[in-house]
Amino acid sequence: MADILDGKALADRIRQKVKKEVSLLQRNGIDVGLGLLLVGDNPASEQYFKTTLGACRKVGITAREFRFPVTVSMNELLNGIHAINRDERIHGLLMLMPLPARINARRVINTLVPEKDIDGLGSISVGRLSADESTIQIIRQEGTNTRNRDILSPAAGSFLPCTPFGVIRLLEHYKVPIKGKHAVIIGKSLAVGKPLSMMFLAKEATVTICHRETRHLGSMTRQADILCSATGKAGLIRGDMVKKGAVVVDVGINMLQDGTMTGDVDFSAVAKKASLITPVPGGVGPVTVAMLLENTVRSAQRAGMLHSSPLRI
Ligand SMILES: NC(=O)c1ccc[n+]([C@@H]2O[C@H](COP(=O)([O-])OP(=O)(O)OC[C@H]3O[C@@H](n4cnc5c(N)ncnc54)[C@H](OP(=O)(O)O)[C@@H]3O)[C@@H](O)[C@H]2O)c1
């Protein structure tokens, strides 16, 4: 039976650290601020919005809400982003997706300055990850004192997307070897699958990316030393699709009709074969929120270093 990759426990540790860094910044006159932008009233986005507001409150980050009606025009939204870019009180912005279909989401995302793109979705952040310019953040080992190097890294202007960064942090935390291993990722979205594959490459894994058009999915997944599923399809990964001893990371979130939350993986069947597995809930989700808080505090630290005398941190 597999051991659990406990995301909640790791998220608690990250949040404790963030809380200390937030209060250190406060003592240096910097109030850490996160903007939360929501268009319309999508229930899943509302839920994530509330969770993030609560998480900010617990660590002392000031959350500023930017709510727009579903009828918002492109110009109004872009003006909102320009105002956030100029607002010194906001160190990062979380844009809840999806935006209404008539809004060009890529244009909105790319209007945000990379320094505040704490979910790493803008083209500059994506490019820097692809060019290995921001991967210094995932090459460092947890527990080593490289914080100043993180802050001063050449990619000081961009961030790694929170969910895939959280997956890597979870694997690092449980000392899962990545170098030379075969990582199979299902899903190629810009928010999860694609950046996760880049991060595994940066950690020198051999990477296979699968998607809807992949033929013989099981023959791919059975090769995985580390299998990550990010599709939003409940029950996609069955027990017979996993190699004995594999590490299985379930990024998927699916709400069943009875109101329970489940991932992409048939947990009970796969746990019998895997060596380590994430539960849903309690796996990747809490780490994603913790990484968002960590990226926000990094942004505030960088802004402090760039715009004032160096902080004693
Ligand atoms: N835990 C967290 O913190 C967290 C954070 C973000 C997202 N999520 C969850 O992760 C899941 C993925 O999110 P996302 O934003 O990446 O979603 P997305 O943009 O809809 O992408 C889903 C990906 O899965 C692929 N896919 C869908 N059905 C498939 C199938 N039957 N076989 C193989 N591939 C399939 C799609 O392939 P094509 O590209 O070919 O269509 C696509 O690349 C969702 O359940 C989401 O709620 C969780």
The ligand as a Gaussian input file, in Angstrom:
#p B3LYP/6-31G(d) Opt

LIG

0 1
 N       -4.973000      20.987000      -7.247000
 C       -4.846000      22.229000      -7.692000
 O       -4.385000      23.104000      -7.001000
 C       -5.241000      22.524000      -9.092000
 C       -4.816000      23.687000      -9.728000
 C       -5.160000      23.876000     -11.066000
 C       -5.964000      22.947000     -11.697000
 N       -6.402000      21.849000     -11.001000
 C       -7.231000      20.818000     -11.636000
 O       -6.409000      20.112000     -12.546000
 C       -7.185000      19.690000     -13.660000
 C       -6.552000      20.236000     -14.920000
 O       -6.579000      21.652000     -14.868000
 P       -6.170000      22.486000     -16.164000
 O       -6.373000      23.910000     -15.809000
 O       -4.850000      22.025000     -16.654000
 O       -7.354000      22.000000     -17.156000
 P       -7.475000      22.151000     -18.747000
 O       -6.949000      23.464000     -19.186000
 O       -8.883000      21.789000     -19.039000
 O       -6.522000      21.023000     -19.324000
 C       -6.836000      19.666000     -19.195000
 C       -5.802000      18.856000     -19.946000
 O       -6.140000      17.482000     -19.788000
 C       -6.161000      16.842000     -21.055000
 N       -7.194000      15.799000     -21.047000
 C       -8.521000      15.946000     -20.811000
 N       -9.139000      14.756000     -20.901000
 C       -8.195000      13.834000     -21.202000
 C       -8.222000      12.452000     -21.434000
 N       -9.362000      11.755000     -21.368000
 N       -7.052000      11.822000     -21.724000
 C       -5.902000      12.510000     -21.774000
 N       -5.812000      13.852000     -21.571000
 C       -6.955000      14.501000     -21.290000
 C       -6.507000      17.926000     -22.043000
 O       -6.003000      17.534000     -23.312000
 P       -6.136000      18.469000     -24.636000
 O       -5.144000      19.560000     -24.440000
 O       -5.777000      17.556000     -25.741000
 O       -7.560000      18.956000     -24.641000
 C       -5.780000      19.131000     -21.443000
 O       -4.453000      19.204000     -21.878000
 C       -8.602000      20.196000     -13.379000
 O       -9.315000      19.172000     -12.733000
 C       -8.381000      21.355000     -12.438000
 O       -9.509000      21.594000     -11.615000
 C       -6.047000      21.615000      -9.733000

